[in-house]
Amino acid sequence: MSQHYFIKLIESAASALTSAPFHSTREIEIPSPEQLCAYIDHTLLKPDATTEEILTLCQEAKRYQFAAVCVAPHWVPLCVEQMAENSMPVCSVVGFPLGASTSENKALEAEELIALGANEIDMVLNISRLKDKEYTYVYEDILQVVASGRGKIVKVILETCLLTEQEKIAACVLSKEAGAHFVKTSTGFGRAGATVEDVALLRQVVGHEMGVKASGGIRDYETAVAMIKAGATRIGTSSGVMMTA
């Protein structure tokens, strides 16, 4: 697909938002704290996480029946082992947190994660290339990870705090075209995390064909519910136990 094709597609998406604001036809039932568990990727991505903390993460995920656990790549085998009894998905990250790895490296990372037993991949797109409007590059970057994922769920992290509205729209369009399953707001390592406004924008652009994951700075039940009302279908947080207990 050509650069010209993507430019027209992105312009069309931006124009559609301006001319016909999105109205959800989907009834959104506000989840109780207990029901919120099904939305949560129970996350521990800090660089100094210990084995004990990862084991605790897994035990909490099983107890509360979260949607998945999300950990750094080297913890995937341990989490897969811990989650074997209840088949809870294990999610890990690619090109994290900067998105600056080569596309080939990202594809290899994804292949290795799948081989280790990961069920879901959260990849960071190439932010620099997006800002330079190198849309074909960004599309191929995502596409290679989707292909390496072999049908597993792929979420594309946009790092929305670094992007203009037009760049957020472009990132959503390219992610959707590449066959990703979710767009995700943030790594949690940027200068800011998810906002209700960004979640609503992402939902407007991708429609109901993709998931939207809100992450970064979501630490209480009220904030999580606000994100869901705005269109989030998954919440990435390390505070899942506190907000659902």
WOFENSUL-V892903 format. One record per residue. SS is DSSP state (H for helix, E for strand, L for the rest). PHI is phi in whole degrees, 0 to 359 (NA if undefined). OMEGA is omega in whole degrees, 0 to 359 (NA if undefined). Layout:
ss: {SS	SS}
phi: {PHI	PHI}
omega: {OMEGA	OMEGA}
This chain:
ss: {L	L	H	H	H	H	H	H	H	H	H	H	H	H	H	H	H	H	H	L	L	L	L	L	L	L	L	L	L	L	L	L	H	H	H	H	H	H	H	E	E	E	E	E	L	L	L	L	L	L	H	H	H	H	H	H	H	H	H	H	H	H	H	H	L	L	L	E	E	E	E	L	H	H	H	H	H	H	H	H	H	H	H	L	L	L	L	L	E	E	E	E	E	E	L	L	L	L	L	L	L	L	H	H	H	H	H	H	H	H	H	H	H	H	H	H	L	L	L	E	E	E	E	E	L	L	H	H	H	H	H	L	L	L	H	H	H	H	H	H	H	H	H	H	H	H	H	H	L	L	L	L	E	E	E	E	E	L	L	H	H	H	L	L	H	H	H	H	H	H	H	H	H	H	H	H	H	L	L	L	L	E	E	E	L	L	L	L	L	L	L	L	L	L	L	H	H	H	H	H	H	H	H	H	H	H	L	L	L	L	E	E	E	E	E	L	L	L	L	L	H	H	H	H	H	H	H	H	H	H	L	L	L	E	E	E	E	L	L	H	H	H	H	H	L}
phi: {NA	269	302	301	300	290	301	296	295	291	300	296	296	294	295	296	293	288	276	217	309	290	234	289	261	265	287	254	274	290	286	288	306	293	291	298	307	292	267	265	271	287	243	215	242	294	292	257	300	254	303	300	292	293	297	297	305	294	296	296	298	291	294	265	56	290	293	192	254	233	222	293	307	289	269	302	303	296	292	300	297	292	266	301	294	247	56	290	299	250	250	220	241	229	62	259	259	269	75	265	295	293	299	296	296	299	297	293	302	298	301	295	299	296	296	281	112	294	256	221	233	254	254	264	287	278	293	300	293	296	295	277	60	272	293	296	299	297	301	295	301	288	302	296	289	301	295	291	288	52	89	289	294	241	248	259	274	267	54	301	295	261	247	282	300	298	291	296	298	300	298	295	299	293	297	295	297	280	91	293	264	221	250	230	291	210	278	90	249	276	285	206	250	291	233	301	297	292	300	298	296	301	296	299	287	273	67	258	280	234	274	234	252	264	209	97	80	266	237	216	301	298	293	299	296	299	294	294	297	281	131	289	246	213	238	262	201	263	250	302	295	296	277	244	289}
omega: {188	175	180	179	182	178	180	181	181	177	179	179	179	179	180	179	181	186	183	179	184	173	181	175	184	176	180	178	181	183	170	176	179	180	180	181	183	179	197	164	183	199	171	184	182	186	182	177	180	177	180	180	178	177	176	177	181	179	178	180	179	182	185	180	176	182	182	165	180	187	175	187	185	177	185	181	179	181	177	178	182	185	186	185	184	175	176	181	173	181	174	192	180	180	191	1	189	183	189	176	174	179	180	178	179	179	179	176	181	179	181	180	178	178	179	177	179	180	183	182	172	182	175	178	180	186	180	181	176	180	176	180	175	191	179	178	182	177	181	178	179	183	181	178	177	180	179	180	174	176	176	181	177	177	182	180	184	191	188	181	181	189	169	178	180	179	176	178	180	181	178	180	182	178	180	180	182	177	176	185	181	158	186	187	199	174	189	179	179	184	177	181	184	170	177	181	179	178	179	179	180	179	179	184	185	183	182	181	181	172	174	179	176	180	180	175	180	190	180	184	184	179	179	180	178	178	179	178	179	177	180	175	175	180	175	183	172	184	184	181	181	185	181	183	NA}
